[in-house]
């Protein structure tokens, strides 16, 4: 499978000058560059510049998307508008991994399965188990085949859990006899 990356930078507060556009052209000869935008996609290469430095020098916003799961959004905000200490050193705003696992299904699935499209499919199915395969693939940003296989596994385990819970309810209600702990179950006829 080939890699795919998309880089987009946007100038909102002020358009780029012709000199700045020429400077950006030295970074990429294929990029679409206008006074308000720099956009390029890569199949096998990468951007030949540091996105943070480009935002610092030329742009107000940056978005990067890659098919292996990287999604990055950068915004340039004037330092005078954000009081010092507001964005850093606020430990009470950062949840511990233990709390994240309990609160967020997506994080829990990624801890269990690793950062993969399968974990994203599983998360989508936990939220809405009756989604079609096409909807799951769209929500998880993965291929139809990956969504189909992960959905099969999810539904197999969900059905197994449902059947086990149903069996336990029957046993506990007296509707079925539990042979797991009886002498007859350990020593069937002919084996004593």
Number of C-alpha atoms within 10 A of each C-alpha: 3 6 11 15 19 17 19 19 24 23 18 13 9 12 16 20 13 11 9 13 18 12 11 18 15 9 12 16 10 11 18 13 20 15 15 18 20 21 17 18 19 15 11 9 10 13 15 9 11 8 18 14 10 15 18 13 11 21 25 20 20 22 16 17 16 16 13 14 12 9 12 11 11 15 15 13 11 8 8 7 7 10 8 9 8 8 9 8 9 9 8 7 9 10 11 10 12 9 10 14 17 10 12 11 18 20 19 18 20 18 13 11 14 13 15 14 21 23 22 26 27 25 23 23 22 15 11 11 15 12 14 14 21 15 14 27 22 15 16 21 16 20 14 14 12 17 28 18 13 20 23 13 14 19 15 12 12 14 12 12 12 12 12 12 12 12 15 15 13 14 14 12 10 10 11 12 11 14 11 9 8 10 9 11 11 12 10 9 8 5 6 7
